[in-house]
Amino acid sequence: MSSNAATYLAHTLAQAGVKRVYGVVGDSLNGFTDALRREAAIDWIHMRHEEGAAFAAGAEAHLTGELAVCAGSCGPGNLHLINGLFDCQRSGVPVLAIAAHIPSTEIGIDYFQATHPESLFKECSHYVELVSNAALLPQILHRAMRVAVAKKGVAVVVMSGDVALQALDAVAPQWLLPSQPVTLPPASDIGQLADMLNGAERVALFCGAGSAGAHAEIMQLAHTLHAPIVHTLRGKEHIEYDNPYDVGMTGLVGFASGYKAMKSCDTLLVLGADFPYRQFFPEQAQIAQIDVRAEALGNRCPLKLGLLGDVKATLAALLPKLTQKTDSSFLQRAQADYAEARKDLDKLAVIDEGTRHIHPQAVTRVVSELAADDAVFTADVGTPIAWTARYLKVNGKRRIVGSFNHGSMANAMLHAIGAQASHPRRQVISFSGDGGFSMMMGEFLTLSQMNLPVKIIVLNNGTLGFVELEMKANGFLDTGCDLKNPNFAAMAEAMGVRGIRVEDPQALEGAIREALAHDGPVLVDVLSARQELILPPTTTVDEAQKFGLFMLKAVLDGRAAELIDLAKVNLLR
């Protein structure tokens, strides 16, 4: 029997299996945080910024598939949550946010720190509701939890600090959270898809995050159809390993081989992917799609057939209806293209006696080779994503977390905090850009305060690298990208965290070994090449002309030395 609303909230979360709440304390949250202290079943993860709390909760939800919780105090605390909650919502992970509010008696009269949380969170959540008096908390809380889990997204409970302290005589019900249902399309739809695939000559599979758990069925499907498998970045951790049909990614950080396989097929089957870049889909092929979300079907390209269902269950029903294909020439060509693309990419990650610069490709390769088999990796938006996509090897046990749909800077360390807090016995490695790391650098203190042994690899190239490349690729002189960075390793040591600085390519492997072996958090400050190009799978004439325009502008602007450096880094290797 609860004594007040805050106690009921803490007890109900504990009964639902919540193990920790990420947040920043504040006066409007005092009743809740004190209830957590008294409940003693849920850990309060003391963050330095509410945005970090939301990202950390998102990482936990991504890795566990279970409800994770974050909290923010009224006004600015709520506002700080929003970017991280947008990421959770767009990543489709179940997160409950407790948004404290100004005193209930002061709502509507422009009180100190007043906002309208019900409006603020509407766009980044499936459900947001104000608890205007304590008696309403049970029904609002229970619904919010169910919605977050069932719809795989964000739900927000807004409650004033004084309401949290109001008396509440209520008992949480035994059943709180639903199990995920298995959705299967009608047999007629599955039959149509079977006819479509049996009649095709060159089938390609395009797999996204919705393929999770269906690895075996997808491998059998590829074998039956002699189909190359292309995957998205979010699909990498679920599809790339133990996959003889893999021909790489497509998209802006993908492979030429993945791009070519999709463009040259006559039939494309999209499995659990809502890939946003329309220009990478085939123009002439017939396309079918399987997805559990109705809104994803046909969202990016016109379909011949869309099936609403779980990928694993739908493929299990589809496979007996398919005829084994005998012509494997399309698959073999795609595999040969992939082998060639992989060989060229791997050359860029080699460190030999003649290597003069620390290339980020080599950094990612070395970390991948030395990391634990079940390591969790997080990657900042920008150039770290490209190197993660191309050089990090997965095996079915490793996990990858990133802001792949929302595309927010500074996510990697924040995600790593949630990953490490929820998986204390696993190795967690953050691939951080210098721009992303410094944007939310306050959370670096959380690692030592919460005793989280995260290993942070900072690619220190002195620029907002991806933005700089975007500017150049569009014919603009790069402006406002320079970063005047400190010695991050020395800074880490000053904060009580082991810091290692790497300036010599030959010292890279030893530094990574030392970092991974250290019992505690580590920051590895890697001075990497600034002018590293990320070549897309294909380059248009227009893109080449725009890059040529940048070079002309650079010469006219007196920056010809940068072009020489660009050539040295990328050509003289």
C-alpha positions, -999 to +999 in steps of 0.1 A: +000+000+000+016+033-011+017+064+011+019+090-017+020+093-055+058+093-056+060+061-035+034+044-058+054+054-089+087+040-075+071+008-063+052+002-096+083+007-117+102-018-095+073-043-098+075-039-136+112-049-135+128-015-139+163-017-125+175+019-129+164+055-136+187+079-155+183+116-146+194+148-129+179+156-095+158+188-090+133+202-066+103+191-086+117+156-086+126+154-049+096+133-040+103+108-067+140+105-060+134+101-023+109+074-030+135+056-051+159+059-022+134+044+002+123+017-023+160+006-026+152-016-056+160+008-084+194+025-089+195+062-096+220+068-124+233+103-116+238+120-150+252+155-157+226+164-183+191+152-189+198+147-226+224+122-216+198+105-193+174+100-223+202+086-246+215+063-218+179+050-212+176+045-250+207+024-251+195+002-223+162-003-240+179-011-273+201-038-258+175-054-235+143-048-254+128-040-220+113-008-205+140+018-195+133+050-176+147+085-175+136+116-155+139+153-157+129+182-134+105+209-145+111+235-172+147+232-185+150+197-172+121+187-194+135+206-224+169+188-220+153+154-223+137+161-256+166+155-280+174+121-264+137+112-264+134+120-301+163+095-306+145+068-285+112+073-304+129+072-338+149+041-328+118+023-317+129+015-282+106+014-251+114+043-228+093+059-201+101+095-192+091+110-159+088+147-165+083+167-133+063+199-136+059+232-118+036+234-087+001+225-098-013+256-083+008+278-105+001+262-139-012+286-165+001+319-150+036+321-163+053+308-132+091+304-128+104+276-152+069+271-167+065+251-199+037+230-213+051+195-212+021+179-228+028+199-259+066+197-257+067+159-258+038+152-282+060+149-313+086+126-297+063+102-279+034+078-285+017+090-253+021+120-229-003+129-201-005+152-171-012+137-137-033+166-123-040+149-090-026+118-073-057+097-079-050+097-116-015+084-114-022+047-115-043+048-147-019+072-165+012+054-154+000+020-163-011+031-198+021+049-204+041+018-196+020-004-218+022+020-247+060+024-245+064-014-245+037-023-270+045+005-295+082+004-289+087+040-283+085+068-258+057+075-233+058+105-209+042+109-175+040+146-164+036+152-127+040+183-105+063+180-075+034+188-051+012+162-067+040+136-062+037+142-025-001+139-023-015+109-005-024+079-026-039+047-013-034+023-042-018-011-050-001-018-083-018-047-102+001-079-107+000-075-145+016-044-159+034-049-192+023-068-224+043-093-243+051-087-279+026-104-302+036-123-334+020-107-364+015-129-395+001-117-429-029-135-444-020-168-463-031-152-495-005-124-492+022-150-484+011-170-515+014-138-537+049-132-524+059-168-531+046-165-567+064-132-572+098-146-559+094-180-577+089-161-610+118-137-606+153-142-620+175-118-600+163-115-564+181-093-539+173-091-501+175-058-483+176-063-445+172-037-417+168-037-379+134-054-382+153-085-392+165-091-357+160-127-346+154-139-382+190-147-391+184-184-398+153-178-419+170-151-440+200-173-446+177-201-458+158-177-480+190-164-496+201-200-502+167-209-518+167-178-541+204-175-547+199-140-535+226-115-524+219-098-491+223-061-487+218-046-452+213-012-436+235+001-408+209-008-382+207-042-397+244-049-395+245-064-361+217-088-370+226-099-405+263-094-414+278-123-394+280-159-406+265-148-439+279-162-472+254-141-491+265-108-477+274-082-503+277-052-479+257-021-471+243+005-494+236+041-487+259+071-480+284+051-460+279+018-478+297-004-504+297-002-541+288-039-542+257-034-521+246-005-542+252-024-575+233-056-562+202-036-554+203-015-586+207-046-609+181-069-594+148-075-610+131-082-577+139-067-543+125-080-510+128-055-482+129-071-448+123-049-417+140-018-432+127+018-435+159+030-452+154+067-459+175+074-490+152+068-520+180+072-546+195+039-536+164+018-544+162+002-579+141+021-605+130-008-626+127-038-602+095-050-586+096-045-549+080-064-520+083-055-483+077-072-450+074-051-419+056-052-386+048-015-389+022-005-413+036+030-417+069+016-430+053-003-459+058+016-492+072+046-472+103+050-494+095+033-527+064+021-546+056-016-538+042-044-559+033-061-526+034-051-489+030-076-461+022-066-426+040-091-403+070-101-383+100-109-406+108-142-388+073-155-386+064-144-422+096-160-437+089-193-418+055-194-435+069-183-469+099-207-472+079-240-478+062-223-507+094-214-526+111-233-553+148-238-551+165-217-579+193-233-599+208-202-616+233-186-591+250-163-616+235-131-602+246-140-567+281-150-579+285-116-596+274-098-565+297-118-543+326-111-567+318-073-566+318-075-528+351-093-526+367-066-547+351-038-527+361-054-495+397-058-507+400-021-516+385-010-483+408-033-463+438-018-479+429+015-464+431+001-429+466-014-431+494+000-409+529-008-422+563+007-419+555+034-444+522+046-427+526+083-419+492+091-406+468+075-382+439+067-405+405+061-387+399+030-408+429+014-391+417+026-356+384+008-361+400-023-375+424-026-346+397-020-320+375-046-337+402-072-337+411-067-300+377-062-285+358-089-266+336-113-286+305-099-268+315-062-267+289-034-271+300-006-295+285+028-297+293+053-325+289+090-329+270+104-358+295+116-385+326+099-397+327+074-368+296+058-382+313+053-416+342+035-401+320+015-378+299+004-408+329-006-429+354-020-404+337-032-373+331-070-374+301-085-358+295-121-348+260-125-334+270-116-299+284-081-304+260-052-303+260-018-320+241+013-307+239+046-324+216+075-334+211+060-368+176+074-374+176+107-355+212+115-364+221+134-333+257+144-325+273+134-292+253+102-288+281+077-285+294+083-249+258+088-237+247+055-252+278+039-238+268+050-203+234+033-206+250+002-221+276-002-194+251+006-165+227-021-177+255-046-187+282-041-161+301-073-170+304-066-207+330-045-225+316-013-238+335+008-264+325+043-276+337+054-310+335+092-304+343+120-327+361+150-312+331+172-320+306+148-305+326+140-275+333+177-266+296+186-272+285+165-242+318+164-224+302+169-190+289+133-191+326+121-191+325+128-153+296+103-150+320+075-159+342+080-128+314+091-105+293+060-114+323+037-117+315+027-153+345+012-171+336+025-206+365+027-231+362+059-252+381+061-285+382+097-295+390+103-332+407+136-328+410+151-363+404+188-353+372+192-374+336+184-377+347+159-403+314+148-419+301+183-422+334+194-437+331+166-463+295+176-470+305+212-477+333+201-500+311+176-519+286+204-526+312+229-538+314+250-507+345+261-489+344+244-455+335+271-429+331+269-391+343+233-389+376+237-371+379+224-336+406+237-313+409+207-291+428+202-258+449+172-251+420+149-243+442+123-226+456+149-202+422+162-195+410+127-187+438+122-162+429+155-145+393+141-141+405+109-126+402+087-157+430+069-174+441+088-205+462+076-234+473+098-263+483+082-296+502+103-322+523+075-339+506+049-361+530+023-348+519+029-312+482+024-320+478-013-313+497-012-280+476+018-268+443+000-277+455-032-259+464-012-228+430+006-228+410-026-231+429-043-204+425-014-179+401-020-150+381+012-153+371+039-177+397+049-203+399+077-229+422+070-259+430+103-277+439+093-313+453+121-334+438+109-367+441+123-402+419+152-409+415+150-447+402+115-448+377+110-476+346+089-472+338+078-507+301+069-513+291+037-532+287+057-564+297+092-575+276+112-600+290+137-625+273+165-605+290+155-573+324+154-591+318+188-606+309+202-572+340+188-556+361+203-584+344+236-577+355+233-540+391+227-551+390+258-574+376+279-546+402+266-522+430+277-545+415+311-551+410+315-513+447+308-507+442+273-493+460+252-519+481+237-491+450+219-478+446+203-513+481+190-511+474+176-476+442+160-490+462+143-517+489+131-492+464+116-468+442+098-494+465+091-524+500+085-509+492+054-489 
